Each structure stands twice: as C-alpha cells, then as structure tokens.
Amino acid sequence: MLTQRPRGTSDLLPQDTVLWQHLEEVARECFERYNYDEIRVPVFEHTELFARGVGETTDIVSKEMYTFSDRAGRSVTLRPEGTAGVIRAYVENKLYGSPDVSKLYYIGPMFRYEKPQKGRYRQFHQYGCEVLKAESPALDAEVIALNVDIIAQLGAKGLTVELNSVGCPVCRPLHKDAMIAALTPYRDDLCRDCQERLERNPLRIFDCKNEHCHEVLAKAAAPTILDMQCDECNGHFAAVKQSLAAMNVAYVVNPLLVRGLDYYTRTAWEVTAPGFGTVAGGGRYNALVAQVGGPETPGIGFAGGVERLLLLLREQNVEVPVTGRPDVYVAVADASGDNFAVPVLQQLRRSGYRADRDYQGRSLKTQLKAADRVHATFVAILGEAEASTGSVTLKHLDSGKQDTVPLAQLTEFLKQRGV
C-alpha cells in the first residue's frame, strides 16, 4: 500500500518550485533594499518559548501546536510562527549589545495543527521580518510599506492596509475591565472560546471567527481599544498615520482589527485583497524581548504566508516569470559525440550556463524533441565531425539558425548572443 503524505502538507513539484523561487527572490530583494539581514533559527524550540512569547490564551498555543517530548523527556514544539524564535536568538546571542537597530528577515516552514483548507496547511511557509531596538512611529510605517512592497512587486492588485492600535500596558487593562463589564451580561450568548477569552484576554473576542459573537459585541456596545487609548498610544498612532501618508501608503483604520497573538502592542495591521482576505500582517511588540528573558527592547515585524500569496496571484491571474529553461541542451549523434559531450557540458556549466544532455541512449531525433520540450535556447549537436575538430554545431531553437563554433570560443559565442 502506498504511503501518502500527511494531511495538511503538500508536495512542491518542479513546476511549483519555480513559482516559489520567484517569490522568495522578490522578497529577498525587497528586504535587502530596506537593509535587512537574513536570520535562520531552528525549526523546533522548547515549548515554553511559545507559551511565554506567543501567549497561552491564543488558539495557536492552546490548540494548534505540534508538541512532543524528545528522548530526554524535554517538551519541544515545531515552530508555529517565526517571531518567537527570532527573539530568542536575538536574546541568546546578545544581539541587543549592538548600538544599532537589528533588522532581520526570515523565510521558512511553520507548523500548526488546524483544519486544512484552501491556501492553509499544517505545514506552511512564511516570509517575515523583525526590527528591534527602535520604537519610532516612522519605523512602523516603514515596516508596513515593506510589507506592501513585497506583495505589490509580485503583481498583486487591489491591496488595502487595515490599520489599528491595540494599546499598551497602561491602557489595555482599562480596556479589559470595560470589556468585561460590557460583555458579562451577555456571557452566555458568546461561543465557548469567547467565554474563556472574556476572563483571560477579552481583546481577542474581536478576533473571533463566529459572526454571532460579533453581533453580541455590537449589542453590548463593547468599547474598542481606540476608544480607551492613553495619550502616548494616541500620539504614536497619529504619527504612524502621518508617516504612511507621507510615503503614499494608503490605509483604512479598522478599530476591530486584532492580531491573533498576545505579544502585540500599539500598531497592528493586515494587508488584504478584495474577495480574498488577509494576505499578510504584523504589529509592534514592545514587551516581547523582556518576556523571553532579554532586556526591555521595542520591536516590530510582520509575516506573510507563501502559500496564501501564491494562491492570491493565481486568483488574480498574475503571470509569474518562468525560469529554469536550459541555455544549452547537448544532443549526441554517435559514440564519438557521446564522449565529446563530457568536456562540452563541463565547460558550459563551469562558465555559468545551465546545460543538460540525454542519458538514455535515445536517437538524435528524439534528443532534439527533448531539447524542444524543455524549451532550451540552444541545442549543441555533437558527432564524429565535431569531436575530431573540437567544435560544436550550435542551433538556436527559436530561429533555427545554426553555427559551427570551436569549443574554446563557445562561451564567448553564447555571451555575444545575450545568453
């Protein structure tokens, strides 16, 4: 019986990885233009990191993590998101000792045990960034602009930034008390999860996917965090909006927007697309570094799902540049050409060209069909005549033009023709 892949995972076949490589290349280029450096952290961490960093009241920690005991009995968890691991690395490696801001980006797999659905998997991939040691509102706007730039540069259309502020340790407790007071009379009307959230973290009721709970919020006239923000949070939020306007980054304020992680403070946002929903999102987290054992350090970041972004591009019929065609396909006509193919291929590859050949002993006619099938730019035909003279018969497949080129001049010939 064939063993199938686990539910909620996917195989990325060659025609898929071309798209992934393009997305990753665009993301890396954007990150580096904004002067970010890549960081790579473990795929699994000690479970307590996520309980402390992400928040025990979140669905991620309480319901969705892949947690197990290793052979020494230690509880470890496959990372469900990227921020906590990056912050742990920042603290453990004392990157906070630098006088400069740390601007870090990552791309990699994450794991959550949730119901698989279109564009959402149990093993999924994220690109994201974290900026540490600065709390300027202008930085918030810059990170939001970077988030939008990556998606827009890939060709996605109709993007909207939904923006909110989720307060700070000064105003959030006041909002919590007001939420509890407003919703307690309607407690039995809330879903079971929101009944628990009411006691522990009522702000997250705004994040509930149950429409009835949103009807209860309206009926109870539950205050939003924007209704109760302190003066400092109001000033920070106003400055973020001012910087976004100066950067020509359009946004709409959504006072009901709440990110699904407990560590966010002040600025929070999501990038959405019409008829699709959230593509990426992020926020500020000024207390997270201290929560995982480091000094008090302000931070901000975002993450986007690779699978969801590729799904959006498909739904919007965005054409992704197709790469991967061989520059030269080597076809051999006889035994002499077969032997000569070895140094020809090696010269091409060491000169930076993508080159391949037939290894199945097929006829020259079949090899030429194979070259056409893989969309090679040139086919190099090798036989006894070419082997004896140390030359290559080079045919351009689009134009049909054919030239005989000495092997020593082959790479220069290709270079002159823009290959």
N, C-alpha and C positions, 0 to 999 in steps of 0.2 A: 504494500500500500504506500502511495506517495505521501511523504510528509510535507504538509503545506506550511506556508509562512504563518506566524501567529496573527490572530485577529488584531486589526488596528495598525498593522505595519504594511509597507509596500516595497516592491522591488523596483529599483530605478534602472531601467534598461538603457542601452546606449542612446536611443532616440530621446530619452528623458534627460539623461545627464548632460546633454548638450545645452538644454534649457537651464538646468541648474548652474552649470558653469558660467553661463552668460549672466545670470542673476548675481552670482557670487562675485564675478568680476566687476560688475557695475557697482555693487555695494562696497567692495574694497576700494575702488577708485574714489567713490564719494567720501568714504571715511577718511581716506588719506588726504584728500583735498582739504578737509577740515582739520588735518593734523592729528589724527588718531593713530594709535599703535595697536597691533593685534595682541590679544592675550588668549592663551589656551589653558583651560583648567580641567580637572578630572571630570569624567562622565558620572562618577558617583562620589558622594560625600557622606560624612557622618550625619545621621538622621537629625540630630539636634540642631544642626546648622539651619535646616529648612524650618524646623519648628520655631526656632528663635527668630530667624530672619524673615521668612515669608509670613508666618503668623498661624498659630494653632487654630484660629477660628475660620480660616479660609477653607474653601472646598478642596483646594489643592492638597493641603496638609491633612485635613480630616478624612478625605475620601479618595483621593486620586493618586497618591504617591506609590511608586514601586519600592517597597521597603522590605529588607530581608536581613537575616543575621549571617555574617560571614563565618568562616571556620573557627574563628576565635571567639565567636559569640557576640561580636560587636554589631550594633544596628547601623546599617548603611542604606542609602537611598539613591536610586538613579535620579539625576537632577531633573526636577520638573520645570525649572526655569533657569535663566542664566545669571541673574544679578547676584544672588546669594553667594555662589561660588567665586565670582569675581571679587566681591567684597572680602570674602575670607582670604583669598590670595593677596589682596591689597594689604590686609592687616598682617597676615602671617609673614609676608616678605618685607614688611615695614616700608612699603612704597610711600606711606604718609610722611616719611622722613625727608622727602624731596621738598624743596621750597616751591616747586611749580605744581600746577594743576596736572592731574593724571587723566589723560583722555584715552580710553581703552575700548576696543571693539572685539566682538567675537562672532563666530559662525559655527553652528554645530547642532547635534541632536539633543532633544529633550524627551522626557518620558512622563506620561500621565495616564492613569487607568481611568479613562472615561469612555462614554459610548461613542464608537467610531461613526462618523458621518461625513458628508461631502466636505472635503477640504480640511478635515480634522482627524488626526490619527493618534494612536497611543505612543508610537514613536514618531515624533515630528521634529522639524528643524527650525531654528530661529537664527536670525541675524540681529545683533543689538549692540548697544554701547553703554558705557558708564563714564561719567565725568565726576571727578572727586576733588574736593578742596576748594570749591568756589560756590557761592550762593547768589551770584549776580542775576537779576531778572533777565539781563541781556543774554546770559548763558542759556537760560531756559528757552528763550526764543530761538537761539542758535541751534539747540538740540532739536527743537520742533522742526525748524527749517531743514535740517539734515534729514530727519525722518521723512519729510515730504519729498525732498530732492531725490532720494534713492528710488522711491516708488514712481515719481513722475518721470525720472530719467529712463526708467524701463518702458515707459509709454502708457502707463495707466492714466485714465482720464476721469474728470469729474470729482476730484478728491476734495474732501472737506475736513478741516481740523475742528473737532469738537473739543472745547476747552473748558476747564473748571479749576477751582481751587478747593482742596479738601481740608484746609485749615492746618493747625499746628497744635502742639501740646497745651497751648494757652486756651484756644477757643474750642478745640474739639471736645473736651469734657463738658463744656457748657451745652454744646450741641447734642451730645449724648444724653444729657439729662432732659433736655427739651424733647428729644425724640421719644424717650421712654415715657415721659408724661403724656405726650400726644397720642401714642400708639397703645399704651397699656389698656385703655377701654376697648380696643379693637383686637386685642391679642389673639383671641380665639378665631378671628377671621383670617389671620395670617397663615401661610403654609408652615409646616413643621420646622423647616430650616430657619425661616424668618422669626419664628417664636424663640428659637435659641439665639439668633442674632440680636434680638431685642434686648436680651440681658447682657450679652457679651460685647457686641460691636454693632449697634443699630445703624450706623452709617452704611453698612453693607446691605441693608434691606433695599436701598436704591439700586443695587446690582442684581436683585433677584430677577430670574427669567419668567416668573409666574405673573401674568398680567393682572390677576386678581389682587396680588399684593400691591401693585402699583395703584389699583383702584382704592385700596384701603389707605395707602399713603395720601391720596388726594382727599378722600373723605375725612381723614383725621387732620387735614391741613398740617401735615408734618413739615417742620421747617427744613429748608436745605441748609447746607453748611455756609453758603454765601449769605444767608440771612443773618448769620451769627458770627461772622469772621471778626477777628480782632483787627485793630488798626494796622498793625505790621503786615498781616496777611493781605488786607485790602490794598495797602500800598504796593506790596510785591506784585500782586495780581495786576494792578493797574499798569505797573511798569512793564510787565511781560507783554501785555496787550499793546502797549505803546511801541515796544521793540518789534513785535510782529508786524504792526502796521508799517513801521519804517522799512522792514525787509520785504514788504508786499506779499506777506504770507496771510492769506485770507483765513478767517476762523469764525466760528459761531460759539457763543457761550452756552453751555448746557449745564445748568445747575444740578441736574440729576445724575451727571456722569460720575461714577465711582469705579476706580480700577479694582480688580479682584484680589489685590494683595494688600496686606495690612501695613506695609512699611512706608506707603506714600504720605507725604506732607506737602501742603501748598499745591503747586502746579501739577495738574493731571490732564492728560489729553488722549484722544484717539483720532486716528486718521481713518476716515470712512469713504466708501464709494457708493454711488447710487444703486439701489437694488441689490447690494452685496453685503453691506455691514462693515464691521471693523476689519481693517487690513493690518494695522499696527497701532501701538500706543505706548505710553510711558508716563513718567512723572518724576517729581522731586522726592528725595528720601533723606532728610537731614539727620535722622536718628539711627539709620541702619548700621553704619560703621560701628557706632558705640554698642549697639545691640549684639554684634558678633564679637565684641571684645577689643575693639580698637578705640582710639581717641575720638572725641566728638568731631565729626568731619561731614560737611554738607556734601550731598551727591545728587545726581540726576541722570536719568538714562531712559532708553526705550528698547522695545523688542518688536520684531515683526516675524510672522510665520512664513517660511519659504513656500510651503505647500499652498497656503491660502493666497499668497501673492501670485503664484503661478496660475492658480485657478482663476483669479481675477483677470489676469492678462488673457487667458483663453476665452473667458466670457466676453471680454471687450474686443476680441478678435485682433489683439495686438500681435504683430508679426515679430518674432524673435530671430535675430540673425543666426543662420545655420552655419556652424563651423565644422571642422573635422574632415573635410574632403582631402584626400591625398594630393600633394603637389605633383608627385610622380608615381605612376604605377609601372613597375618593371615587368615586362612580358618577354618570355624566352621562347625562341623558335626551335632550338635543338640543344644537344648536350653541351656544346661549346658556349652557347649563350647562357646556359644554366650555371656553368662555372664562373663566367664573367659577371653574372648578376651579383655575386657576393661583394667584390670591391666597389661596384657601382652603387649598390644600396648603402654600403658603409660610408662612402664619400658623401652621398646625399644627406644621410642622417647626421653625420658629424658637421656638416655645413649648415644644419638647422632646418632642413627640409623634411616634411612629412612624406615618407615613402614606404611602399609595400610591394609585395610580389605574390605570385601563386606558388603554393607549396603542395598542390595536389596532382601535379603532373598532367594538367589539362592541356588541350590543344591551344595553339596560338589564337585561333578564332575565339575560343571560349574565354581565354585570358583577356582579350580585347573587350569582350562583352562585360567581363567582370570590372575592368577599368572604367567602362562607361557607367556601370551600375553604382559604383561608389563615387561617381562624379569627380574623378581625378582630373586635374588640369592638363597634365601631360601623361602620355604613355611612352616609356622608353623600350624600344624593341631591340632585343639582343639576339644575335645568331652567330654563325661561324664567321661571317664577314666582319661584323663589329668586333668580335673577340680578337680576330687576327690583326686588326688595325688599331685596336684600343680606342674605339669611338662608339658613339651611341646614336641610334636613329630615334629622334625625338619628335613625337607627333602631338600637336595641340588638338585636344579632342573637340573643342568648340568650333575652331576654324577649319580643322582638317589639314592645316599647313604642317609640312614635315621637313626636318632639317637633320643633317648628319653633323654631330658635334664631337670633337675629341674629348675624351674623358677628362683630361686636365683642364679643359675650358668649360666643362658642363655647368658648374655652379655660377660662373660669371655669365654664361649664356642665360641662365634662369633669372639671375639678378637683373640683367638688362631688360628682361621682359616683365618685370614687376612681380616676379614670383618670390 
